[in-house]
Amino acid sequence: MAHGTRGFDGDDRGGFNFDNVQRNAMLQSAGLSFKAAMKTGTTISGVVFKGGVVLGADTRSTNGETVADKNCEKIHYIAPNIYCCGAGTAADTEAVTGMIASNLELHRMATKRSSRVVTALTMLKTHLFKYQGHVGAACVLGGHDKNGPHLFCVYPHGSSDALPFATMGSGSLAAMAVFEADFKEDMAEEEAKELVARSIRAGIFNDLGSGSNVDLCVITADGVKYLRNHETPNERTYARSKGYEFPPGTTPLNRRNFTTATSATLPLNETVDIFVGTPEDVTNGTAQPESSVGAVPMEA
C-alpha cells in the first residue's frame, strides 16, 4: 500500500509498504491458506456507427475452470434507450445494472423526460467508486439520447472512458485487435454489426474464458434491436437421436402421491408398479412388487 508519511523504521520515503510480508509468510507456514481470487472470463465490446451504437457479448459463464452456463445473457437493460454489457462477477454485474435501471426509472418518473446516457454513466461509476473495486463489474455502456449515440467503458474502480469503440473482459485484447484493424468513422449499421460480431468471435476462439454464442444489441433513435444468439459458431457436432433410456428403478421413488403429476410426466391410464429393493434388484428381476396402481385418474 502506498504511503508518504514516516514509517515505523523512520524512513519517510514514499512507496509500497511490505510490513505484512513476514507476517503472511509465517501464517502460511503455520498452515493458514489464503483464498485466491476467482478468475472470470468474458468478451464484451461496442462500437459507435452513424446513427447509433452496437453492443456485443459472448454467452459463456464460468465458475473457475468449469463452464457454468453456455448461453447466459451479458447485455443488460438499463433504460429503453440504454443497455450495458457486463464483465466480471456475474452477480455483481446483474445487481449493479438492475439497481441503475431501477434508479433511472424513478428518475424518468420524477423528471418526466427520457434518460440520458451520461446520467446512467454517473450513477454507475459513482456506485463502483464507492466500493473501491470490490464490486467486480466491468461494463461497456451504450445508448442513444437527444445528444446522439454514446459509448463508455466503466472499470470496476469507478473510472471511465468515452470512446468510439471499446472492449472489456478477458477476451478484450483479441476483440480490440479486430477494432483497431477495421474500425472506421460513420459506418453503416450492417457494417457495425458485422464488426462487433467479428470482435466477439475473436474473443470466443482465442480466450478460454469466452465462448458459445454472439449476442448483439443495436440502439438507434428509432429504438432497440436485441439480437439474441445472433451467431451460434459453436453448435454441437453430435446429438444422440434416440435420447437416453434408463431401466425402471434407476431413480428411487420417494413419494407415492401422483395427484400433482402432469400428463407430460405420467400419461393417462398408465399402470405404475412400485418395487421394493435397490435399482440392481429391479434390473435383475429379484425385487418384489409392493403395489400396483392402475388407471390413475389425472387432473386436467
N, C-alpha and C positions, 0 to 999 in steps of 0.2 A: 504494500500500500504506500502511496506517495506521501511524503511529508516534508515540510520545510522548516520545522522547529527543532530545537536542540533535543537530541535523543538521550537515552539513558546513559550512553557511553560518553556523553559530552560532545559528540560530533554534530555540528549544526548544518552539515551539508544536506541538500535535498536528495531525493532518490527513492528507492524501494526499501521497505522495512522487512528484514528477514529474521526478526526476533523469534518467530514461532517455528522456524525450520527445525531446530534441535528438539523442541518440544514435540512436534509432529512425528519426527523420526523415532523418538523414544516411545510414543504411544503406539506407533506401528509395530515396533519391535516387541511391545508387550501384548500384541495380538489384536489391537483395535484396527479395524478396516474402515477406510474412508470410502463413501459411496461415490462412484464416478457418475458424471452427467450422462443422461440418456441421449444417444445420438438420434438426430431427426433427419428426415430426408424429404425433399420436395423440389419441384421446379415450377416456379410461377413467373409470369412475365406480362408485360403490357406495352402497347405502342400507341402513339397518337397519330391519327391519319386525318385527312381533310374532311372535317365534319364530325369527328367522334374519336372514340377510344376503343381499342380491342384489348381485352384481358384474356389470359390463358393460364391453364394449370394442368398438371398431371392428376392422376386419381389413385396413387398408391399411398396407403397409410401403413407405417411401420411401427413395430414395437421391438426396439433393439434390432436384431438381425432377422426378425420374423415379419412377414407381410401380414398385417392385421386386417386390412381391407383393400380389396383390389379395385374398388370403384367408389371411393368416397368423393365428397364434394368439397373443393377448396376455394371456390368462388362464392363469397358470402354476400347476402343482401345487406345494404346499408340504408338506402333510400330508393324511391322509384327511379332516380336518375344517377345513383351512385352504387357501385359494387366494389368489393375488396377481396383480393386474393390473400390467403394466409399461409405462411410457412412457420415451422417451429413446432411447439407443443399444441396438439390438436385441441385439447380442452381450453387452452388459453386463447387460441385464435377464434374459436366459436364463442366463448364467453365475452371476449372483448368486442367482437363485431356485433354480437347480439345486443350488448349494452349500448354501443354507439347508435345502432339502429333505433333502439327504444328512445334514447335521449333526443335523437333527431326528429322522431315522430312527434314528441312532445313540443319540440322547438317549432315545428311546422304548425302545430295547432295554436301555439301562442302567438306566432308572428304572422300567420295567415299567408305564408309565401313558401315556395319550394325551397328545398335545401340547397345550400351552396357546398361545393366540394371542399373548399377551404375551411368551412365550418366543421365538416367531418374530420378533416386533417387535424385541426386544432384540438378537437375533443380527443382524438386517438393518441396523438403524440403527448398531450398533457397527462393522460392517464398512464401511458407507458413510462414517461419520465419520472412520475411519482414513485414508481416501484423499481427504478434504477436497474432495469434489465431482468429482474426476477420474474416478470411476466414474459414468457417466451413466445412472443408474437412478432414475426417479421412480415410486413404487409406491403402489397402493391395496391394502392388506392387509385381508382379511376372513376371518372364521371363526366357528365356534361350539364352545365347550367347556363344561366343568362350570359355569362362571360366566355362561353365556349368550352371546348374539351380540356380536361386537366388530368395529369398523371403524376402520382407521387410515390416515392419509396419511403416507408416508415420503418425504422430499425427498432429492435426491442428496447434500447435505452432511451428512445424518445426523439432521436434526431431524424431528419427527413431531407429528401431531395426532390426537386421538381425537374423532371427530365422528359425528353421526347420519347425515350424508350427505357425500360427498366426490367431488371431480373432480380429474383431473390431465391434463396434456398440453396440446398446442397448441389443442385444441378445448374446453378446460376451462371457459372463460367462457360459451360457448353452453350447455354442459351444466349449469353452475351456475345459469344463468337459469331453466332448467326446474325444478330442485330448489327454488330459493327461491320460485318461484311456486306450486308444487303439493305440496310435501312436507308430511306431517302425521304425528303420532305414531301408533304402533300400527297401521300399515297391514296389510291382508291381503296374502298372498303374491302374488296376481294383481295387486293394485294396485301393489305394489312392482316387480314385473317390468315392468309397463306403463310406470311412471315412469322406470325405468332405461333401458328401450328408447327412450323418447322423448328422454331426455337424450343418448344416443349418436347418435340420428338428428339431433339438433340440431348435434352436432359434425360429423357426416358431411356435412351440407348447408351448413354455414356456415364450415367450416375446410378449406382446401385440403390440409392435411397429413393429414386423416382421410377415410375413405371406405369404400366397398364394403358390408360386411355388419355385422350386430349379433350379437355373442356374449353370452350370459348364463350366469351360474353362481349357482345357488341353494343356499345352505348352511344346513341346519337341524340340529336334534338327531337327526333321522331319517336324515340322510345328505346327499349332494351330488347335484345335478342339473346337469350341464354341458350347456347348450343351445347346441350349435354351430350357427352360422348360423340363429339364432332368427328373424331377419328378414333378407330379402335385398332391400332397397329399390333396388338398382342393377343389376337384371337387364339383360343385353344386349338391346337392342331389335331387333337383326338378327343372324342367324346364317346363314351360307351353307349351304344344304341339300345341295348336291352335293359339298361339300368342295372340295379343290384337286387339280388334275391337273398333273403335270409330265412333259414328254417324256422318253423314255429318254436317259440320258447327261447329264442336268442335274447330277447329283451324280457326280463322278469315282469310279471303282471302284478302290480301293487294294489290296483283298485278294481272292483267288480261292478261299479256303477256306470252303466252305459247310457244313462238318460241325457248326458250332456254331449255325447258323441254326435258328430255330423255325418252326413251321407258320404263325405269325402274320406272319413276315417273308418267308417263302419257301414257298408252297404245295407240296404233294407233287406230284411228276411234272411240275414246271414246267420248260420249256426256257429257259435263260438264255443270251443272246447277249452276248458281250463284244466291244466295238468299240474300235478304236484311233483316236484322234482327239479333237478338242475337242467339247464339247456342241453347238456350232454345226454341226460336221461331221455329227454324228449326226442333228440336226434336218433338215439339208439333204440327207441321204442320201448324202453323199460319204465317210463313214467306212467303213473296211474291217473286216469281222468278223474277229476274231482266232481265236476258237474257238467252239464250240457245246457246251454241256453239257446233255445230255438225260436225262430221267428220273432226276433227282438223288435218291439214296436219303437219306431223313431219319431221324434218330434219334428215338425216342419221348421 
